Every structure is written in structure tokens, then in C-alpha cells.
Amino acid sequence: MSKAEPAQLFAALGDATRLGMVGRLSDGGERSIVQMGEGLAISRQAVAKHLDVLHGAGLVHRRKNGREVHYALHREAIEAARSWLDDVNAQWDGPLARLKAFIEAS
């Protein structure tokens, strides 16, 4: 994952509406824009814009079916984000262990 990719991915997930959309797609199914907008107090155009942001961040796939566009979660993007967070977490393990040892030795 390049340095820009995590920023774009986490920016896309930083919106509650988009995060909810990712949650809806987490079951592995595909949904249309209409289905994605069910229960949301936003217009169909707003739903489409949110989905465009998720698509731009690599979080969802689009598949055209006639006049409808269906969206599905791109699980590899979620796994890449998880891996990136694991790498960041691992970078802190050594310094935190040294800090703990220093404090306990004092």
C-alpha cells in the first residue's frame, strides 16, 4: 500500500454514511444505489456520490447490470488497510517495550 492509499481509504471511511455503506456490503452481497439508500435520509444522488468516493478509494467494485449499477465490497482493500494498521502497530511494539522496561527499572 503506497503512502497515499491509506489516507484516501481512511478519509473515505471517516464519513459515517460511507462507513455505514461499507457495513451494509460487508455480508458479501451486491446492492444497487436504490438498495444502498434504503433507510438513509439523503437523495439518490448523494448516495451515488458517497459510492463514488468509496469506489475511488478502492473500497467497492461497480458492476453494471442493464441500467442499474451494483456495488460490492472490495475485501482486499479492507485487508490491505488492516495490514497497514498492523504494520503501524508493530512499529510501536519495540519503543513501548523499551519505555515499559525503563519505567519498571526506575
N, C-alpha and C positions, 0 to 999 in steps of 0.2 A: 504494500500500500504506500503510495507516494505521500509526501508531506501535505499536499493539498487535499487528497482524498478524505482523510479523517475529518478535516474541517468542514468540507462540504456535506459529508454524511451526517455528522453530528449537528450541523446547522439545520439540515432537513428534519432531523428528529427532535430538534429543540422547540418545535411548534406542537402544541397539544393536539390540534386537529390532525396533523400529519402522523404524529405518534399513534393516535387512535386508529388511523387508517392502516398503519403497519400492523397494529394489533388485530384488526379485522382480517387481514390477509395472512396472519400467522398460522392459520389452520391448513395452509397449503392450497386453498381453493382460489379460483379466479372470480373476479367480480367486475361488473360494468360500472360506469360512472354513476348511473342511477342507483345501483345497489350500494355503492360506496357512500352515497349521500344520504341514504335512509337514516332517519333519526337525527340528522345534523341540521342546525338552523342556519344553513348557508345555501347559496344558489348552486345550481349545477355548474355554472361557470367557475365559481370559487372552488368547487370540488375538483374540477378539471385542472385548475391552476395548482392546487395542492399536489395532485397526482403528477403533474409535470415536474414539480420540484423534486418529488420522490424519484421519478424516473431519471432526472438529471443527475441525482446523487448516486444512481445505480442501485437503488433500493427496490425498485419494482420493474417488471417486464411489462410490455404492452403487446397485445395480440389483437389484431383487427379481425372481427367476425361480421362480415357484411358492413352495415353502417355503425355497428357498436364496436367499441374498444373495450377489451377486457384486461384487467390488471392482475398480476400475481406477484407475490413477494419473491425477490431475488435473494434466496437464503445465503448464497455465497458472500454477498455484501455484509450481511449480519455477522457471518463467521469471520470475515476479514476485520470488522470492527472489534469483535471480541478478541481476536488475536492481537490487534493493535493495543487494546487496553491491557491484555496480559503482558505484552512487552513493556509497556509503561510501568505496570505494577512490578515487574521483575527488576526494573532499574532502581526501584526504591528498596528492594529487599536488603541489599548489601549495606547501603547507608543507614537504614533504620536498625539493622542488627548491630552495626558498629556503635550507633548512638545508644542503643539499649545497653550494650556491654560497657560503654563509657559511664553511663549513669549508674549502673549497678556496681561498678568498681569504685565509684566515688564515695 
